[in-house]
Amino acid sequence: MALVSWNIFCSDGGPGFHWGGRIVLKTASVEPGARREDGFTIVELMVVVVFIGIIACIAINTAFYAFDASRLGMTVGNMRGLADAITRYQSDSSSLPGGGLQPVSAIAPLLRPAGGRVIPMTDGWDHDLYYEPYTSGGVATFRVYSYGKDGASDGIVTGNWVDFYTDVVVEGGSFIQTKW
């Protein structure tokens, strides 16, 4: 059984339609098992899949950066609230909470009455915030640390923020090492 397809030719013999020309319909038979030229080749499909994969990788990378930027913003907000609470405690009691480098949870009971609000104890990545009394130029002040995305200390405060793994540091209420 032969399949029939219709082709449109112009009176001049070329394919398509020309103004002023006459359209002639011709039939062509397609034998079963004959190769048809419809559809896409596997190479064309693979090119499309690779292109979609590249676009997806760019979108995912951008999304992860945005998630980390929002976590850093939450960290900055938590540290700002904590620094305000410590400053209020210092103005109320004329001293800073004692001890060395310690998690904020160790001094939070002291700060609650002075701050009047819930004291944030973690950063945007759910790592503990750390408090340390600090002396700068003979003046007693404090530092609050967030160890960033990895939760590990960088060891020193350089004042330069590199990436989301860099420590965020507040000294006496002012950020000395952060992205913003």
Phi and psi restraints in degrees (value plus and minus 20) as a CYANA .aco file:
   2 ALA   PHI    -115.1   -75.1
   2 ALA   PSI     120.0   160.0
   3 LEU   PHI    -108.9   -68.9
   3 LEU   PSI     125.4   165.4
   4 VAL   PHI    -132.5   -92.5
   4 VAL   PSI     113.4   153.4
   5 SER   PHI    -146.3  -106.3
   5 SER   PSI     131.7   171.7
   6 TRP   PHI    -125.7   -85.7
   6 TRP   PSI     113.4   153.4
   7 ASN   PHI    -139.6   -99.6
   7 ASN   PSI     121.5   161.5
   8 ILE   PHI    -123.8   -83.8
   8 ILE   PSI     105.8   145.8
   9 PHE   PHI    -146.2  -106.2
   9 PHE   PSI     129.5   169.5
  10 CYS   PHI    -101.4   -61.4
  10 CYS   PSI     145.0   185.0
  11 SER   PHI     -83.9   -43.9
  11 SER   PSI     -41.6    -1.6
  12 ASP   PHI    -104.0   -64.0
  12 ASP   PSI     -18.2    21.8
  13 GLY   PHI      75.3   115.3
  13 GLY   PSI     -33.7     6.3
  14 GLY   PHI    -107.7   -67.7
  14 GLY   PSI     137.7   177.7
  15 PRO   PHI     -93.5   -53.5
  15 PRO   PSI     134.1   174.1
  16 GLY   PHI      82.0   122.0
  16 GLY   PSI    -191.3  -151.3
  17 PHE   PHI    -142.1  -102.1
  17 PHE   PSI     111.4   151.4
  18 HIS   PHI    -141.2  -101.2
  18 HIS   PSI     120.4   160.4
  19 TRP   PHI     -82.6   -42.6
  19 TRP   PSI     114.0   154.0
  20 GLY   PHI      66.9   106.9
  20 GLY   PSI     -29.5    10.5
  21 GLY   PHI    -110.2   -70.2
  21 GLY   PSI     150.8   190.8
  22 ARG   PHI    -126.6   -86.6
  22 ARG   PSI     116.6   156.6
  23 ILE   PHI    -111.1   -71.1
  23 ILE   PSI     111.0   151.0
  24 VAL   PHI    -141.3  -101.3
  24 VAL   PSI     110.2   150.2
  25 LEU   PHI    -116.0   -76.0
  25 LEU   PSI     108.6   148.6
  26 LYS   PHI    -142.7  -102.7
  26 LYS   PSI     128.4   168.4
  27 THR   PHI    -123.4   -83.4
  27 THR   PSI     126.3   166.3
  28 ALA   PHI    -152.6  -112.6
  28 ALA   PSI     114.9   154.9
  29 SER   PHI    -112.9   -72.9
  29 SER   PSI     123.8   163.8
  30 VAL   PHI    -136.2   -96.2
  30 VAL   PSI      99.9   139.9
  31 GLU   PHI     -96.6   -56.6
  31 GLU   PSI     126.5   166.5
  32 PRO   PHI     -80.3   -40.3
  32 PRO   PSI     120.2   160.2
  33 GLY   PHI      65.0   105.0
  33 GLY   PSI     -26.3    13.7
  34 ALA   PHI     -93.6   -53.6
  34 ALA   PSI     127.4   167.4
  35 ARG   PHI     -97.9   -57.9
  35 ARG   PSI     109.4   149.4
  36 ARG   PHI    -121.3   -81.3
  36 ARG   PSI     133.0   173.0
  37 GLU   PHI    -120.5   -80.5
  37 GLU   PSI      -7.9    32.1
  38 ASP   PHI     -99.9   -59.9
  38 ASP   PSI     135.6   175.6
  39 GLY   PHI      73.5   113.5
  39 GLY   PSI    -189.4  -149.4
  40 PHE   PHI    -134.0   -94.0
  40 PHE   PSI     130.9   170.9
  41 THR   PHI    -104.0   -64.0
  41 THR   PSI     144.8   184.8
  42 ILE   PHI     -83.8   -43.8
  42 ILE   PSI     -52.5   -12.5
  43 VAL   PHI     -86.0   -46.0
  43 VAL   PSI     -63.0   -23.0
  44 GLU   PHI     -83.1   -43.1
  44 GLU   PSI     -61.3   -21.3
  45 LEU   PHI     -85.5   -45.5
  45 LEU   PSI     -59.2   -19.2
  46 MET   PHI     -86.1   -46.1
  46 MET   PSI     -57.4   -17.4
  47 VAL   PHI     -82.1   -42.1
  47 VAL   PSI     -62.7   -22.7
  48 VAL   PHI     -85.1   -45.1
  48 VAL   PSI     -62.9   -22.9
  49 VAL   PHI     -84.4   -44.4
  49 VAL   PSI     -61.8   -21.8
  50 VAL   PHI     -83.9   -43.9
  50 VAL   PSI     -62.3   -22.3
  51 PHE   PHI     -81.6   -41.6
  51 PHE   PSI     -65.1   -25.1
  52 ILE   PHI     -83.2   -43.2
  52 ILE   PSI     -58.2   -18.2
  53 GLY   PHI     -82.9   -42.9
  53 GLY   PSI     -61.3   -21.3
  54 ILE   PHI     -84.6   -44.6
  54 ILE   PSI     -64.6   -24.6
  55 ILE   PHI     -81.5   -41.5
  55 ILE   PSI     -61.1   -21.1
  56 ALA   PHI     -84.5   -44.5
  56 ALA   PSI     -60.7   -20.7
  57 CYS   PHI     -82.7   -42.7
  57 CYS   PSI     -61.6   -21.6
  58 ILE   PHI     -83.7   -43.7
  58 ILE   PSI     -62.7   -22.7
  59 ALA   PHI     -86.3   -46.3
  59 ALA   PSI     -61.3   -21.3
  60 ILE   PHI     -86.3   -46.3
  60 ILE   PSI     -62.4   -22.4
  61 ASN   PHI     -81.4   -41.4
  61 ASN   PSI     -62.5   -22.5
  62 THR   PHI     -84.4   -44.4
  62 THR   PSI     -59.3   -19.3
  63 ALA   PHI     -84.9   -44.9
  63 ALA   PSI     -63.3   -23.3
  64 PHE   PHI     -84.4   -44.4
  64 PHE   PSI     -57.6   -17.6
  65 TYR   PHI     -83.0   -43.0
  65 TYR   PSI     -62.5   -22.5
  66 ALA   PHI     -84.3   -44.3
  66 ALA   PSI     -58.6   -18.6
  67 PHE   PHI     -82.6   -42.6
  67 PHE   PSI     -64.5   -24.5
  68 ASP   PHI     -86.9   -46.9
  68 ASP   PSI     -57.0   -17.0
  69 ALA   PHI     -83.8   -43.8
  69 ALA   PSI     -58.3   -18.3
  70 SER   PHI     -90.2   -50.2
  70 SER   PSI     -56.0   -16.0
  71 ARG   PHI     -86.1   -46.1
  71 ARG   PSI     -57.7   -17.7
  72 LEU   PHI     -85.7   -45.7
  72 LEU   PSI     -59.6   -19.6
  73 GLY   PHI     -81.7   -41.7
  73 GLY   PSI     -60.6   -20.6
  74 MET   PHI     -84.6   -44.6
  74 MET   PSI     -59.9   -19.9
  75 THR   PHI     -81.6   -41.6
  75 THR   PSI     -65.4   -25.4
  76 VAL   PHI     -81.8   -41.8
  76 VAL   PSI     -62.1   -22.1
  77 GLY   PHI     -84.2   -44.2
  77 GLY   PSI     -63.6   -23.6
  78 ASN   PHI     -83.3   -43.3
  78 ASN   PSI     -61.7   -21.7
  79 MET   PHI     -88.8   -48.8
  79 MET   PSI     -54.9   -14.9
  80 ARG   PHI     -84.5   -44.5
  80 ARG   PSI     -64.0   -24.0
  81 GLY   PHI     -84.2   -44.2
  81 GLY   PSI     -59.7   -19.7
  82 LEU   PHI     -86.1   -46.1
  82 LEU   PSI     -63.3   -23.3
  83 ALA   PHI     -82.4   -42.4
  83 ALA   PSI     -58.9   -18.9
  84 ASP   PHI     -83.3   -43.3
  84 ASP   PSI     -62.0   -22.0
  85 ALA   PHI     -85.0   -45.0
  85 ALA   PSI     -60.8   -20.8
  86 ILE   PHI     -86.7   -46.7
  86 ILE   PSI     -59.7   -19.7
  87 THR   PHI     -84.6   -44.6
  87 THR   PSI     -60.6   -20.6
  88 ARG   PHI     -83.9   -43.9
  88 ARG   PSI     -61.2   -21.2
  89 TYR   PHI     -80.9   -40.9
  89 TYR   PSI     -63.2   -23.2
  90 GLN   PHI     -84.5   -44.5
  90 GLN   PSI     -59.4   -19.4
  91 SER   PHI     -93.2   -53.2
  91 SER   PSI     -51.1   -11.1
  92 ASP   PHI     -94.8   -54.8
  92 ASP   PSI     -60.4   -20.4
  93 SER   PHI    -127.0   -87.0
  93 SER   PSI     -23.9    16.1
  94 SER   PHI      39.3    79.3
  94 SER   PSI       6.4    46.4
  95 SER   PHI    -175.7  -135.7
  95 SER   PSI     149.2   189.2
  96 LEU   PHI    -125.6   -85.6
  96 LEU   PSI     134.8   174.8
  97 PRO   PHI     -78.5   -38.5
  97 PRO   PSI     118.0   158.0
  98 GLY   PHI    -100.0   -60.0
  98 GLY   PSI    -194.8  -154.8
  99 GLY   PHI      76.2   116.2
  99 GLY   PSI     153.3   193.3
 100 GLY   PHI    -114.2   -74.2
 100 GLY   PSI    -168.7  -128.7
 101 LEU   PHI     -85.5   -45.5
 101 LEU   PSI     102.9   142.9
 102 GLN   PHI    -171.9  -131.9
 102 GLN   PSI     137.0   177.0
 103 PRO   PHI     -83.9   -43.9
 103 PRO   PSI     129.8   169.8
 104 VAL   PHI     -81.0   -41.0
 104 VAL   PSI     -48.1    -8.1
 105 SER   PHI     -79.5   -39.5
 105 SER   PSI     -44.2    -4.2
 106 ALA   PHI     -93.1   -53.1
 106 ALA   PSI     -49.7    -9.7
 107 ILE   PHI    -125.8   -85.8
 107 ILE   PSI     -25.0    15.0
 108 ALA   PHI     -76.7   -36.7
 108 ALA   PSI     -59.3   -19.3
 109 PRO   PHI     -81.2   -41.2
 109 PRO   PSI     -49.4    -9.4
 110 LEU   PHI     -92.8   -52.8
 110 LEU   PSI     -52.6   -12.6
 111 LEU   PHI    -104.9   -64.9
 111 LEU   PSI     -45.3    -5.3
 112 ARG   PHI     -76.9   -36.9
 112 ARG   PSI     -67.9   -27.9
 113 PRO   PHI     -83.5   -43.5
 113 PRO   PSI     -55.8   -15.8
 114 ALA   PHI     -95.2   -55.2
 114 ALA   PSI     -59.2   -19.2
 115 GLY   PHI    -101.4   -61.4
 115 GLY   PSI     -55.1   -15.1
 116 GLY   PHI      58.3    98.3
 116 GLY   PSI     -22.3    17.7
 117 ARG   PHI    -148.4  -108.4
 117 ARG   PSI     153.8   193.8
 118 VAL   PHI     -90.5   -50.5
 118 VAL   PSI     110.3   150.3
 119 ILE   PHI    -106.5   -66.5
 119 ILE   PSI     105.2   145.2
 120 PRO   PHI     -89.0   -49.0
 120 PRO   PSI     112.0   152.0
 121 MET   PHI    -135.2   -95.2
 121 MET   PSI     -25.7    14.3
 122 THR   PHI    -149.7  -109.7
 122 THR   PSI     141.9   181.9
 123 ASP   PHI    -114.1   -74.1
 123 ASP   PSI    -192.0  -152.0
 124 GLY   PHI     -86.4   -46.4
 124 GLY   PSI     -39.7     0.3
 125 TRP   PHI    -118.0   -78.0
 125 TRP   PSI      -7.4    32.6
 126 ASP   PHI      42.7    82.7
 126 ASP   PSI       9.0    49.0
 127 HIS   PHI    -116.4   -76.4
 127 HIS   PSI     132.7   172.7
 128 ASP   PHI     -83.4   -43.4
 128 ASP   PSI     123.5   163.5
 129 LEU   PHI    -106.4   -66.4
 129 LEU   PSI     128.8   168.8
 130 TYR   PHI    -141.0  -101.0
 130 TYR   PSI     125.7   165.7
 131 TYR   PHI    -138.2   -98.2
 131 TYR   PSI     124.1   164.1
 132 GLU   PHI    -168.7  -128.7
 132 GLU   PSI     105.2   145.2
 133 PRO   PHI     -85.9   -45.9
 133 PRO   PSI     124.2   164.2
 134 TYR   PHI    -165.6  -125.6
 134 TYR   PSI     124.5   164.5
 135 THR   PHI    -134.2   -94.2
 135 THR   PSI     104.3   144.3
 136 SER   PHI    -146.5  -106.5
 136 SER   PSI      92.4   132.4
 137 GLY   PHI      43.7    83.7
 137 GLY   PSI      14.6    54.6
 138 GLY   PHI      60.3   100.3
 138 GLY   PSI     -18.7    21.3
 139 VAL   PHI    -125.6   -85.6
 139 VAL   PSI     110.1   150.1
 140 ALA   PHI     -95.2   -55.2
 140 ALA   PSI     105.0   145.0
 141 THR   PHI    -162.0  -122.0
 141 THR   PSI    -183.4  -143.4
 142 PHE   PHI    -165.5  -125.5
 142 PHE   PSI     142.3   182.3
 143 ARG   PHI    -148.1  -108.1
 143 ARG   PSI     122.9   162.9
 144 VAL   PHI    -141.0  -101.0
 144 VAL   PSI     111.5   151.5
 145 TYR   PHI    -137.7   -97.7
 145 TYR   PSI     120.8   160.8
 146 SER   PHI    -140.1  -100.1
 146 SER   PSI     108.4   148.4
 147 TYR   PHI    -105.9   -65.9
 147 TYR   PSI      -3.9    36.1
 148 GLY   PHI      56.2    96.2
 148 GLY   PSI    -184.4  -144.4
 149 LYS   PHI     -81.5   -41.5
 149 LYS   PSI     -57.3   -17.3
 150 ASP   PHI    -103.5   -63.5
 150 ASP   PSI     -35.1     4.9
 151 GLY   PHI      54.3    94.3
 151 GLY   PSI      -8.6    31.4
 152 ALA   PHI    -134.2   -94.2
 152 ALA   PSI     121.0   161.0
 153 SER   PHI     -87.8   -47.8
 153 SER   PSI     122.7   162.7
 154 ASP   PHI     -98.1   -58.1
 154 ASP   PSI     -36.5     3.5
 155 GLY   PHI      77.5   117.5
 155 GLY   PSI     -62.6   -22.6
 156 ILE   PHI    -153.4  -113.4
 156 ILE   PSI     138.1   178.1
 157 VAL   PHI    -123.3   -83.3
 157 VAL   PSI      92.8   132.8
 158 THR   PHI    -117.7   -77.7
 158 THR   PSI     -39.5     0.5
 159 GLY   PHI      67.4   107.4
 159 GLY   PSI     -22.3    17.7
 160 ASN   PHI    -130.9   -90.9
 160 ASN   PSI     108.6   148.6
 161 TRP   PHI    -115.7   -75.7
 161 TRP   PSI     108.4   148.4
 162 VAL   PHI    -125.2   -85.2
 162 VAL   PSI     -73.5   -33.5
 163 ASP   PHI    -174.9  -134.9
 163 ASP   PSI    -190.5  -150.5
 164 PHE   PHI     -90.5   -50.5
 164 PHE   PSI     -30.5     9.5
 165 TYR   PHI    -107.5   -67.5
 165 TYR   PSI     -29.7    10.3
 166 THR   PHI     -93.9   -53.9
 166 THR   PSI     121.7   161.7
 167 ASP   PHI     -83.1   -43.1
 167 ASP   PSI     124.8   164.8
 168 VAL   PHI    -126.5   -86.5
 168 VAL   PSI     108.9   148.9
 169 VAL   PHI    -149.9  -109.9
 169 VAL   PSI     113.6   153.6
 170 VAL   PHI    -134.3   -94.3
 170 VAL   PSI     110.9   150.9
 171 GLU   PHI    -142.5  -102.5
 171 GLU   PSI      96.1   136.1
 172 GLY   PHI      40.6    80.6
 172 GLY   PSI       7.1    47.1
 173 GLY   PHI      78.3   118.3
 173 GLY   PSI     -27.2    12.8
 174 SER   PHI    -134.9   -94.9
 174 SER   PSI     116.7   156.7
 175 PHE   PHI     -94.0   -54.0
 175 PHE   PSI     105.7   145.7
 176 ILE   PHI    -129.1   -89.1
 176 ILE   PSI     -31.3     8.7
 177 GLN   PHI    -172.1  -132.1
 177 GLN   PSI      80.1   120.1
 178 THR   PHI    -181.5  -141.5
 178 THR   PSI     150.4   190.4
 179 LYS   PHI     -88.9   -48.9
 179 LYS   PSI     -58.7   -18.7
